[in-house]
Amino acid sequence: MALRQEHCKDCIRELGEPFGQVHEWLDEFFPSLGTKHRSVRHHVNGVEEVRRMWGDRAALAAEIHIRRDFYGKIPTMDEVHT
């Protein structure tokens, strides 16, 4: 799992801004769930929730974050839960 600073650097490089609130939201459950936190928001549904909350550019930031954590893939909810 990448550190939040690494996710922010990725977004600065690709989108021109860090989108810290997106990374914080995606990883919100890490303290209580550890790596299993990904099952909560690291999937296509999580990207769409980010889009509803913060817009299309933030959804791109979520995609960048999730791809880094899933080796280039954005899984479905079912794929994360298996």
Biopython code that builds the backbone (N, CA, C, O; Angstrom):
import numpy as np
from Bio.PDB.StructureBuilder import StructureBuilder

atoms = [
    (1, "MET", "N", (0.847, -1.183, 0.000)),
    (1, "MET", "CA", (0.000, 0.000, 0.000)),
    (1, "MET", "C", (0.882, 1.232, 0.000)),
    (1, "MET", "O", (1.849, 1.318, 0.757)),
    (2, "ALA", "N", (0.554, 2.150, -0.822)),
    (2, "ALA", "CA", (1.310, 3.401, -0.913)),
    (2, "ALA", "C", (0.917, 4.330, 0.235)),
    (2, "ALA", "O", (-0.211, 4.295, 0.727)),
    (3, "LEU", "N", (1.856, 5.145, 0.641)),
    (3, "LEU", "CA", (1.570, 6.167, 1.640)),
    (3, "LEU", "C", (0.773, 7.298, 1.004)),
    (3, "LEU", "O", (0.843, 7.512, -0.207)),
    (4, "ARG", "N", (0.020, 8.018, 1.823)),
    (4, "ARG", "CA", (-0.796, 9.117, 1.306)),
    (4, "ARG", "C", (0.047, 10.113, 0.529)),
    (4, "ARG", "O", (-0.405, 10.630, -0.493)),
    (5, "GLN", "N", (1.276, 10.399, 0.991)),
    (5, "GLN", "CA", (2.134, 11.339, 0.282)),
    (5, "GLN", "C", (2.433, 10.861, -1.137)),
    (5, "GLN", "O", (2.513, 11.666, -2.064)),
    (6, "GLU", "N", (2.596, 9.549, -1.301)),
    (6, "GLU", "CA", (2.865, 9.004, -2.630)),
    (6, "GLU", "C", (1.640, 9.150, -3.536)),
    (6, "GLU", "O", (1.769, 9.474, -4.717)),
    (7, "HIS", "N", (0.454, 8.909, -2.975)),
    (7, "HIS", "CA", (-0.774, 9.095, -3.747)),
    (7, "HIS", "C", (-0.917, 10.562, -4.164)),
    (7, "HIS", "O", (-1.294, 10.860, -5.297)),
    (8, "CYS", "N", (-0.617, 11.462, -3.247)),
    (8, "CYS", "CA", (-0.701, 12.898, -3.573)),
    (8, "CYS", "C", (0.296, 13.276, -4.652)),
    (8, "CYS", "O", (-0.039, 14.039, -5.558)),
    (9, "LYS", "N", (1.522, 12.755, -4.574)),
    (9, "LYS", "CA", (2.525, 13.042, -5.600)),
    (9, "LYS", "C", (2.084, 12.527, -6.966)),
    (9, "LYS", "O", (2.276, 13.197, -7.981)),
    (10, "ASP", "N", (1.489, 11.329, -6.987)),
    (10, "ASP", "CA", (0.973, 10.789, -8.251)),
    (10, "ASP", "C", (-0.043, 11.745, -8.862)),
    (10, "ASP", "O", (-0.016, 12.006, -10.065)),
    (11, "CYS", "N", (-0.939, 12.264, -8.028)),
    (11, "CYS", "CA", (-1.990, 13.153, -8.530)),
    (11, "CYS", "C", (-1.430, 14.508, -8.952)),
    (11, "CYS", "O", (-1.890, 15.091, -9.933)),
    (12, "ILE", "N", (-0.454, 15.004, -8.226)),
    (12, "ILE", "CA", (0.181, 16.255, -8.645)),
    (12, "ILE", "C", (0.822, 16.071, -10.016)),
    (12, "ILE", "O", (0.688, 16.927, -10.891)),
    (13, "ARG", "N", (1.516, 14.956, -10.198)),
    (13, "ARG", "CA", (2.175, 14.675, -11.472)),
    (13, "ARG", "C", (1.153, 14.528, -12.610)),
    (13, "ARG", "O", (1.377, 15.036, -13.708)),
    (14, "GLU", "N", (0.045, 13.844, -12.356)),
    (14, "GLU", "CA", (-0.907, 13.550, -13.425)),
    (14, "GLU", "C", (-2.037, 14.575, -13.560)),
    (14, "GLU", "O", (-2.559, 14.783, -14.655)),
    (15, "LEU", "N", (-2.414, 15.218, -12.444)),
    (15, "LEU", "CA", (-3.569, 16.110, -12.466)),
    (15, "LEU", "C", (-3.269, 17.542, -12.043)),
    (15, "LEU", "O", (-4.105, 18.431, -12.199)),
    (16, "GLY", "N", (-2.068, 17.761, -11.505)),
    (16, "GLY", "CA", (-1.682, 19.116, -11.125)),
    (16, "GLY", "C", (-2.071, 19.537, -9.727)),
    (16, "GLY", "O", (-1.783, 20.665, -9.328)),
    (17, "GLU", "N", (-2.721, 18.663, -8.966)),
    (17, "GLU", "CA", (-3.059, 18.948, -7.577)),
    (17, "GLU", "C", (-3.124, 17.643, -6.785)),
    (17, "GLU", "O", (-3.323, 16.579, -7.372)),
    (18, "PRO", "N", (-2.962, 17.705, -5.462)),
    (18, "PRO", "CA", (-2.799, 16.490, -4.673)),
    (18, "PRO", "C", (-4.067, 15.685, -4.369)),
    (18, "PRO", "O", (-3.991, 14.468, -4.203)),
    (19, "PHE", "N", (-5.211, 16.330, -4.295)),
    (19, "PHE", "CA", (-6.466, 15.659, -3.958)),
    (19, "PHE", "C", (-6.372, 14.885, -2.638)),
    (19, "PHE", "O", (-6.811, 13.739, -2.537)),
    (20, "GLY", "N", (-5.794, 15.535, -1.644)),
    (20, "GLY", "CA", (-5.628, 14.902, -0.338)),
    (20, "GLY", "C", (-6.917, 14.401, 0.276)),
    (20, "GLY", "O", (-6.924, 13.359, 0.930)),
    (21, "GLN", "N", (-8.026, 15.135, 0.076)),
    (21, "GLN", "CA", (-9.295, 14.718, 0.670)),
    (21, "GLN", "C", (-9.772, 13.396, 0.083)),
    (21, "GLN", "O", (-10.407, 12.602, 0.776)),
    (22, "VAL", "N", (-9.471, 13.157, -1.180)),
    (22, "VAL", "CA", (-9.862, 11.904, -1.823)),
    (22, "VAL", "C", (-9.084, 10.750, -1.215)),
    (22, "VAL", "O", (-9.666, 9.716, -0.886)),
    (23, "HIS", "N", (-7.777, 10.912, -1.062)),
    (23, "HIS", "CA", (-6.941, 9.845, -0.507)),
    (23, "HIS", "C", (-7.307, 9.577, 0.946)),
    (23, "HIS", "O", (-7.336, 8.427, 1.384)),
    (24, "GLU", "N", (-7.583, 10.633, 1.683)),
    (24, "GLU", "CA", (-8.001, 10.470, 3.076)),
    (24, "GLU", "C", (-9.314, 9.685, 3.139)),
    (24, "GLU", "O", (-9.451, 8.778, 3.960)),
    (25, "TRP", "N", (-10.267, 10.021, 2.293)),
    (25, "TRP", "CA", (-11.557, 9.340, 2.283)),
    (25, "TRP", "C", (-11.401, 7.873, 1.888)),
    (25, "TRP", "O", (-11.988, 6.995, 2.520)),
    (26, "LEU", "N", (-10.610, 7.602, 0.844)),
    (26, "LEU", "CA", (-10.415, 6.217, 0.407)),
    (26, "LEU", "C", (-9.790, 5.359, 1.498)),
    (26, "LEU", "O", (-10.144, 4.189, 1.646)),
    (27, "ASP", "N", (-8.876, 5.922, 2.254)),
    (27, "ASP", "CA", (-8.140, 5.156, 3.265)),
    (27, "ASP", "C", (-8.684, 5.342, 4.677)),
    (27, "ASP", "O", (-8.024, 4.963, 5.645)),
    (28, "GLU", "N", (-9.864, 5.911, 4.810)),
    (28, "GLU", "CA", (-10.434, 6.235, 6.119)),
    (28, "GLU", "C", (-10.478, 5.042, 7.070)),
    (28, "GLU", "O", (-10.271, 5.204, 8.273)),
    (29, "PHE", "N", (-10.741, 3.857, 6.551)),
    (29, "PHE", "CA", (-10.911, 2.690, 7.409)),
    (29, "PHE", "C", (-9.624, 1.886, 7.631)),
    (29, "PHE", "O", (-9.658, 0.832, 8.266)),
    (30, "PHE", "N", (-8.501, 2.370, 7.116)),
    (30, "PHE", "CA", (-7.245, 1.648, 7.310)),
    (30, "PHE", "C", (-6.898, 1.454, 8.791)),
    (30, "PHE", "O", (-6.475, 0.360, 9.165)),
    (31, "PRO", "N", (-7.060, 2.472, 9.648)),
    (31, "PRO", "CA", (-6.693, 2.261, 11.059)),
    (31, "PRO", "C", (-7.460, 1.113, 11.731)),
    (31, "PRO", "O", (-6.905, 0.425, 12.588)),
    (32, "SER", "N", (-8.693, 0.904, 11.362)),
    (32, "SER", "CA", (-9.478, -0.149, 12.014)),
    (32, "SER", "C", (-9.455, -1.481, 11.259)),
    (32, "SER", "O", (-9.621, -2.535, 11.873)),
    (33, "LEU", "N", (-9.253, -1.451, 9.941)),
    (33, "LEU", "CA", (-9.335, -2.676, 9.142)),
    (33, "LEU", "C", (-8.010, -3.131, 8.541)),
    (33, "LEU", "O", (-7.926, -4.235, 8.001)),
    (34, "GLY", "N", (-6.990, -2.312, 8.625)),
    (34, "GLY", "CA", (-5.732, -2.657, 7.968)),
    (34, "GLY", "C", (-5.933, -2.725, 6.458)),
    (34, "GLY", "O", (-6.703, -1.944, 5.900)),
    (35, "THR", "N", (-5.248, -3.649, 5.798)),
    (35, "THR", "CA", (-5.355, -3.717, 4.336)),
    (35, "THR", "C", (-6.753, -4.112, 3.866)),
    (35, "THR", "O", (-7.085, -3.913, 2.697)),
    (36, "LYS", "N", (-7.565, -4.661, 4.740)),
    (36, "LYS", "CA", (-8.946, -4.999, 4.367)),
    (36, "LYS", "C", (-9.795, -3.748, 4.149)),
    (36, "LYS", "O", (-10.926, -3.848, 3.671)),
    (37, "HIS", "N", (-9.263, -2.565, 4.494)),
    (37, "HIS", "CA", (-10.006, -1.322, 4.272)),
    (37, "HIS", "C", (-10.338, -1.129, 2.796)),
    (37, "HIS", "O", (-11.282, -0.413, 2.461)),
    (38, "ARG", "N", (-9.580, -1.756, 1.925)),
    (38, "ARG", "CA", (-9.808, -1.588, 0.485)),
    (38, "ARG", "C", (-11.166, -2.124, 0.053)),
    (38, "ARG", "O", (-11.727, -1.661, -0.940)),
    (39, "SER", "N", (-11.692, -3.082, 0.781)),
    (39, "SER", "CA", (-12.994, -3.637, 0.406)),
    (39, "SER", "C", (-14.120, -2.620, 0.570)),
    (39, "SER", "O", (-15.198, -2.803, 0.005)),
    (40, "VAL", "N", (-13.888, -1.553, 1.333)),
    (40, "VAL", "CA", (-14.929, -0.567, 1.587)),
    (40, "VAL", "C", (-15.067, 0.421, 0.428)),
    (40, "VAL", "O", (-16.185, 0.734, 0.020)),
    (41, "ARG", "N", (-13.937, 0.922, -0.112)),
    (41, "ARG", "CA", (-14.021, 2.000, -1.113)),
    (41, "ARG", "C", (-13.080, 1.863, -2.307)),
    (41, "ARG", "O", (-13.180, 2.657, -3.243)),
    (42, "HIS", "N", (-12.188, 0.908, -2.311)),
    (42, "HIS", "CA", (-11.206, 0.772, -3.392)),
    (42, "HIS", "C", (-11.755, -0.088, -4.522)),
    (42, "HIS", "O", (-11.267, -1.191, -4.768)),
    (43, "HIS", "N", (-12.776, 0.424, -5.208)),
    (43, "HIS", "CA", (-13.406, -0.298, -6.307)),
    (43, "HIS", "C", (-14.188, 0.710, -7.142)),
    (43, "HIS", "O", (-14.248, 1.892, -6.805)),
    (44, "VAL", "N", (-14.784, 0.236, -8.230)),
    (44, "VAL", "CA", (-15.477, 1.144, -9.147)),
    (44, "VAL", "C", (-16.589, 1.926, -8.456)),
    (44, "VAL", "O", (-16.829, 3.085, -8.794)),
    (45, "ASN", "N", (-17.265, 1.313, -7.500)),
    (45, "ASN", "CA", (-18.322, 2.026, -6.776)),
    (45, "ASN", "C", (-17.743, 3.157, -5.938)),
    (45, "ASN", "O", (-18.359, 4.215, -5.808)),
    (46, "GLY", "N", (-16.572, 2.939, -5.373)),
    (46, "GLY", "CA", (-15.902, 3.998, -4.618)),
    (46, "GLY", "C", (-15.534, 5.170, -5.502)),
    (46, "GLY", "O", (-15.655, 6.324, -5.092)),
    (47, "VAL", "N", (-15.083, 4.882, -6.717)),
    (47, "VAL", "CA", (-14.762, 5.946, -7.674)),
    (47, "VAL", "C", (-16.014, 6.770, -7.972)),
    (47, "VAL", "O", (-15.952, 7.999, -8.021)),
    (48, "GLU", "N", (-17.136, 6.104, -8.167)),
    (48, "GLU", "CA", (-18.374, 6.823, -8.467)),
    (48, "GLU", "C", (-18.861, 7.639, -7.270)),
    (48, "GLU", "O", (-19.440, 8.710, -7.451)),
    (49, "GLU", "N", (-18.638, 7.156, -6.074)),
    (49, "GLU", "CA", (-18.994, 7.940, -4.890)),
    (49, "GLU", "C", (-18.133, 9.200, -4.802)),
    (49, "GLU", "O", (-18.636, 10.273, -4.470)),
    (50, "VAL", "N", (-16.849, 9.074, -5.094)),
    (50, "VAL", "CA", (-15.971, 10.253, -5.144)),
    (50, "VAL", "C", (-16.479, 11.234, -6.192)),
    (50, "VAL", "O", (-16.505, 12.441, -5.950)),
    (51, "ARG", "N", (-16.881, 10.731, -7.345)),
    (51, "ARG", "CA", (-17.400, 11.595, -8.411)),
    (51, "ARG", "C", (-18.621, 12.380, -7.904)),
    (51, "ARG", "O", (-18.731, 13.578, -8.162)),
    (52, "ARG", "N", (-19.523, 11.722, -7.195)),
    (52, "ARG", "CA", (-20.711, 12.399, -6.664)),
    (52, "ARG", "C", (-20.347, 13.465, -5.628)),
    (52, "ARG", "O", (-20.977, 14.520, -5.565)),
    (53, "MET", "N", (-19.327, 13.180, -4.820)),
    (53, "MET", "CA", (-18.960, 14.112, -3.749)),
    (53, "MET", "C", (-18.120, 15.284, -4.239)),
    (53, "MET", "O", (-18.345, 16.422, -3.828)),
    (54, "TRP", "N", (-17.133, 15.012, -5.133)),
    (54, "TRP", "CA", (-16.153, 16.031, -5.488)),
    (54, "TRP", "C", (-15.987, 16.286, -6.982)),
    (54, "TRP", "O", (-15.243, 17.192, -7.358)),
    (55, "GLY", "N", (-16.649, 15.525, -7.844)),
    (55, "GLY", "CA", (-16.566, 15.783, -9.270)),
    (55, "GLY", "C", (-15.655, 14.843, -10.039)),
    (55, "GLY", "O", (-15.039, 13.933, -9.485)),
    (56, "ASP", "N", (-15.596, 15.104, -11.350)),
    (56, "ASP", "CA", (-14.879, 14.224, -12.272)),
    (56, "ASP", "C", (-13.373, 14.185, -12.038)),
    (56, "ASP", "O", (-12.772, 13.113, -12.094)),
    (57, "ARG", "N", (-12.762, 15.323, -11.780)),
    (57, "ARG", "CA", (-11.300, 15.327, -11.562)),
    (57, "ARG", "C", (-10.939, 14.566, -10.290)),
    (57, "ARG", "O", (-9.920, 13.876, -10.248)),
    (58, "ALA", "N", (-11.756, 14.686, -9.269)),
    (58, "ALA", "CA", (-11.514, 13.927, -8.042)),
    (58, "ALA", "C", (-11.678, 12.426, -8.301)),
    (58, "ALA", "O", (-10.953, 11.611, -7.730)),
    (59, "ALA", "N", (-12.631, 12.066, -9.161)),
    (59, "ALA", "CA", (-12.795, 10.657, -9.522)),
    (59, "ALA", "C", (-11.544, 10.134, -10.233)),
    (59, "ALA", "O", (-11.152, 8.984, -10.034)),
    (60, "LEU", "N", (-10.928, 10.964, -11.050)),
    (60, "LEU", "CA", (-9.653, 10.568, -11.673)),
    (60, "LEU", "C", (-8.582, 10.343, -10.610)),
    (60, "LEU", "O", (-7.780, 9.415, -10.721)),
    (61, "ALA", "N", (-8.566, 11.183, -9.588)),
    (61, "ALA", "CA", (-7.614, 11.007, -8.483)),
    (61, "ALA", "C", (-7.871, 9.686, -7.767)),
    (61, "ALA", "O", (-6.928, 8.985, -7.399)),
    (62, "ALA", "N", (-9.138, 9.343, -7.567)),
    (62, "ALA", "CA", (-9.478, 8.064, -6.944)),
    (62, "ALA", "C", (-9.001, 6.901, -7.806)),
    (62, "ALA", "O", (-8.475, 5.916, -7.289)),
    (63, "GLU", "N", (-9.183, 7.012, -9.111)),
    (63, "GLU", "CA", (-8.712, 5.969, -10.012)),
    (63, "GLU", "C", (-7.196, 5.806, -9.923)),
    (63, "GLU", "O", (-6.694, 4.683, -9.890)),
    (64, "ILE", "N", (-6.469, 6.915, -9.884)),
    (64, "ILE", "CA", (-5.004, 6.867, -9.762)),
    (64, "ILE", "C", (-4.617, 6.158, -8.465)),
    (64, "ILE", "O", (-3.734, 5.301, -8.465)),
    (65, "HIS", "N", (-5.266, 6.508, -7.378)),
    (65, "HIS", "CA", (-5.003, 5.921, -6.060)),
    (65, "HIS", "C", (-5.245, 4.410, -6.095)),
    (65, "HIS", "O", (-4.390, 3.625, -5.684)),
    (66, "ILE", "N", (-6.408, 4.020, -6.586)),
    (66, "ILE", "CA", (-6.781, 2.607, -6.578)),
    (66, "ILE", "C", (-5.888, 1.798, -7.506)),
    (66, "ILE", "O", (-5.492, 0.682, -7.169)),
    (67, "ARG", "N", (-5.571, 2.348, -8.667)),
    (67, "ARG", "CA", (-4.665, 1.634, -9.590)),
    (67, "ARG", "C", (-3.302, 1.382, -8.955)),
    (67, "ARG", "O", (-2.714, 0.318, -9.147)),
    (68, "ARG", "N", (-2.802, 2.351, -8.202)),
    (68, "ARG", "CA", (-1.509, 2.149, -7.543)),
    (68, "ARG", "C", (-1.623, 1.018, -6.533)),
    (68, "ARG", "O", (-0.743, 0.160, -6.461)),
    (69, "ASP", "N", (-2.693, 1.007, -5.758)),
    (69, "ASP", "CA", (-2.856, -0.011, -4.722)),
    (69, "ASP", "C", (-3.201, -1.384, -5.287)),
    (69, "ASP", "O", (-2.947, -2.394, -4.632)),
    (70, "PHE", "N", (-3.778, -1.446, -6.496)),
    (70, "PHE", "CA", (-4.173, -2.714, -7.103)),
    (70, "PHE", "C", (-3.383, -3.025, -8.372)),
    (70, "PHE", "O", (-3.885, -3.705, -9.268)),
    (71, "TYR", "N", (-2.156, -2.531, -8.447)),
    (71, "TYR", "CA", (-1.248, -2.888, -9.543)),
    (71, "TYR", "C", (-1.868, -2.641, -10.920)),
    (71, "TYR", "O", (-1.800, -3.489, -11.809)),
    (72, "GLY", "N", (-2.475, -1.456, -11.076)),
    (72, "GLY", "CA", (-2.979, -1.042, -12.374)),
    (72, "GLY", "C", (-4.445, -1.327, -12.634)),
    (72, "GLY", "O", (-4.963, -0.953, -13.687)),
    (73, "LYS", "N", (-5.114, -1.966, -11.723)),
    (73, "LYS", "CA", (-6.509, -2.375, -11.926)),
    (73, "LYS", "C", (-7.441, -1.585, -10.999)),
    (73, "LYS", "O", (-7.062, -1.209, -9.890)),
    (74, "ILE", "N", (-8.656, -1.344, -11.473)),
    (74, "ILE", "CA", (-9.726, -0.834, -10.616)),
    (74, "ILE", "C", (-10.739, -1.964, -10.526)),
    (74, "ILE", "O", (-11.486, -2.203, -11.475)),
    (75, "PRO", "N", (-10.773, -2.661, -9.399)),
    (75, "PRO", "CA", (-11.654, -3.825, -9.287)),
    (75, "PRO", "C", (-13.121, -3.445, -9.085)),
    (75, "PRO", "O", (-13.446, -2.313, -8.726)),
    (76, "THR", "N", (-13.991, -4.419, -9.323)),
    (76, "THR", "CA", (-15.385, -4.274, -8.936)),
    (76, "THR", "C", (-15.495, -4.593, -7.450)),
    (76, "THR", "O", (-14.541, -5.084, -6.848)),
    (77, "MET", "N", (-16.639, -4.319, -6.866)),
    (77, "MET", "CA", (-16.833, -4.662, -5.452)),
    (77, "MET", "C", (-16.666, -6.165, -5.237)),
    (77, "MET", "O", (-16.063, -6.583, -4.248)),
    (78, "ASP", "N", (-17.188, -6.973, -6.143)),
    (78, "ASP", "CA", (-17.078, -8.422, -5.999)),
    (78, "ASP", "C", (-15.629, -8.883, -6.032)),
    (78, "ASP", "O", (-15.247, -9.777, -5.277)),
    (79, "GLU", "N", (-14.832, -8.292, -6.882)),
    (79, "GLU", "CA", (-13.422, -8.679, -6.978)),
    (79, "GLU", "C", (-12.661, -8.326, -5.701)),
    (79, "GLU", "O", (-11.762, -9.062, -5.296)),
    (80, "VAL", "N", (-13.006, -7.225, -5.075)),
    (80, "VAL", "CA", (-12.321, -6.832, -3.838)),
    (80, "VAL", "C", (-12.721, -7.746, -2.686)),
    (80, "VAL", "O", (-11.908, -8.015, -1.801)),
    (81, "HIS", "N", (-13.938, -8.216, -2.684)),
    (81, "HIS", "CA", (-14.440, -9.024, -1.575)),
    (81, "HIS", "C", (-14.079, -10.498, -1.676)),
    (81, "HIS", "O", (-14.385, -11.270, -0.768)),
    (82, "THR", "N", (-13.437, -10.899, -2.761)),
    (82, "THR", "CA", (-13.069, -12.318, -2.880)),
    (82, "THR", "C", (-11.653, -12.545, -2.464)),
    (82, "THR", "O", (-11.174, -13.679, -2.500)),
]
sb = StructureBuilder()
sb.init_structure("model")
sb.init_model(0)
sb.init_chain("A")
sb.init_seg("    ")
for serial, (resi, resn, name, xyz) in enumerate(atoms, 1):
    if name == "N":
        sb.init_residue(resn, " ", resi, " ")
    sb.init_atom(name, np.array(xyz, "f"), 0.0, 1.0, " ", f" {name:<3s}", serial, name[0])
structure = sb.get_structure()
